[in-house]
Amino acid sequence: MKHNPTRNCCSFPTSPANGEATWPKDVGVIALEIYFPSQYVDQAELEQFDGVSTGKYTVGLGQARMGFCSDREDINSLCLTVVQRLMERNGLSYDQVGRLEVGTETIIDKSKSVKTVVMQLFEESGNTDVEGIDTTNACYGGTAALFNAVNWVESSSWDGRYALAVAGDIAVYATGSARPTGGAGAIAMLVGPNAPLAFDRGLRGTHMQHAYDFYKPDMASEYPVVDGKLSIECYLSALDRCYSVYRNKIHAQWQREGVDKRFSLEDFGYMVFHSPYCKLVQKSLARLVLSDFLSHPRSNTETGPFSGLEAFREVKPEETYFNRDVEKAFMKASTEMFDQKTKASLLVSNQNGNMYTPSVYGCLASVIAQHTPQHLAGQRIGLFSYGSGFAATLYSLRVSQDATPGSGLDKLCASLCDLKARLDSRRKVSPAMFAENMQLREDTHHLAPYVPQGAVEELFPGTWHLTRVDEKHRREYSRRSLNDDLPLEAGLVNSTTATEHIPSPVKKMPRLPASTAGPEAVTVSNGDH
């Protein structure tokens, strides 16, 4: 459908009526919490169990371990866990939050949102004035929730409190070639002004298009329908278009500021991607190098990063998605850049698998966890978020220049410095037990009444878990005690006695009286449908 310019009956301002001075400064991510299951299956062992060639999962996909949930965990429990961890570890009270939105594609109820289940954490504070709801489109829902949180803080609706953007999913596949690309986890991000990870205003390149590359039409099953080849083509084509739009926008912004230069991948300190599997991320970075090469017609092919690539000067991007010669040449040309800008981002993806909506933010957490505040300060981080169907955006965050002890950036890095230790503390499960667990999930999906069989003591301390599903499909949850003496949870405190070391963005919100019951004693349900 062609656009008809005569149909535009009005024009819209490009900025608020009073100019940018009316916006809160440096809106972005203040704190970030990640949760993943306490158990994993080794991908090399899974290769043997599945009878496939050695290296098919570990080299071909680039995956080492895959986290998975027992029947004790579902999307509600994942989000309950990650939100409470964020609040406790940062000493926040629930009345400091004015918006909470959940991005997920793991649907266990076609009407009741995950957000309303999470609201039970707010009951003790008396705060029910919390905007936001669930957002769904494959792996893109978490990004939509984050954008909505940022937009709320920058809008006339903002009341001075924080926003929470939550992304969580359980990625499972039927037996076959797609099963090793699963995973599970959740991310919670605290959004507000003066953030150590601030959004680059006006710099988002988005592409939305219709395709059946990955979808879930069977409401009685957790498993998706996947067209693997089409999914890769959609991912790479969306990356091409988003990068082109982003590059044009930042170039125009620089021109307005009097900066005479062309944007390239070199201008990102780090580049992170939605990661269905690690090998696709490496190919994606090479794809951006190809885009830079084709957009600079006078690129030097004698020396430098484009050395030896002259033969590819006339290729058309849309004809190269599965061109092995192009892929091989640009992966080789981008090896050093991959090591510098992207490799560190794959820690969680390599060790836990594809978490769907939290995937790209697990990659962001991986970068922060493995670098000092001084190394990160002032960097621009590019992020590419993709969800099948399909929806994609490439955008950027600017890291604060302030890396001094006690700064927001210092606190953010400190909160994630134990990420690798947490991954290493998980329990390895045999492929046979993993397969039994997947079969149990398949057999009991949406079964009611139902009492989960998984062992609560095998969950991490402080993890919310499903206790029962009654005959009306109402789900009830409890939280495993925090009293276990494990290093993983050393930073957690009881939320009813937390010291608030992150104040409200504009003013300290009044704290309502809390009950004396600790979180270990709490049991919640998700209400009637």
Number of C-alpha atoms within 10 A of each C-alpha: 3 4 7 7 7 6 7 8 6 5 6 5 6 7 10 12 8 8 9 10 8 13 16 17 14 21 24 28 28 21 26 26 25 24 25 27 25 21 22 25 24 21 25 19 18 22 18 13 13 14 9 12 10 14 15 16 22 21 13 13 19 22 26 21 27 27 30 27 25 22 21 20 22 20 22 26 24 26 27 24 25 27 26 25 24 23 23 22 22 25 21 21 26 25 23 23 25 22 22 28 29 30 31 28 26 21 19 19 12 8 8 15 18 26 21 18 18 23 16 16 19 17 13 16 19 14 18 14 10 19 15 19 15 21 22 18 20 23 32 29 28 35 27 25 25 26 15 20 30 23 15 21 24 18 14 11 9 16 15 19 22 26 28 28 27 31 35 34 29 28 24 24 20 16 13 8 13 13 15 28 24 20 28 28 29 32 31 31 24 24 30 29 24 17 22 30 27 23 22 19 12 12 18 21 23 21 19 16 11 10 14 15 20 18 18 17 11 10 13 11 16 20 18 17 14 16 12 13 11 14 19 17 16 25 22 22 18 26 27 20 19 23 26 18 19 21 21 16 17 18 18 14 14 15 13 10 9 9 11 10 9 16 16 17 18 12 13 18 17 25 27 30 27 31 31 22 22 27 17 19 23 21 18 24 24 24 24 20 22 25 19 21 22 17 14 12 10 9 18 15 15 11 9 10 19 19 12 14 18 13 9 15 16 9 12 10 16 11 8 16 18 12 10 10 11 20 18 12 16 23 21 14 20 21 15 13 20 21 12 13 20 22 21 22 28 30 23 29 28 22 22 29 31 32 33 31 36 31 35 30 29 31 26 26 25 23 26 23 22 19 13 16 26 14 11 23 19 17 17 21 23 23 22 24 29 33 27 23 20 23 23 26 25 26 20 25 23 23 25 23 15 17 21 13 10 11 14 22 27 19 19 24 23 15 19 20 18 15 20 15 11 17 22 12 15 17 15 16 14 15 20 14 11 21 15 12 17 20 14 15 20 18 11 14 15 17 14 15 14 16 16 18 12 17 10 20 10 14 22 23 21 21 24 29 27 23 23 20 20 14 11 11 19 15 22 18 21 21 23 21 16 19 11 14 9 11 11 16 17 12 11 19 17 17 21 19 13 16 15 16 10 15 15 19 17 13 11 14 16 10 13 13 10 13 9 8 11 13 19 17 10 12 15 17 16 20 13 9 10
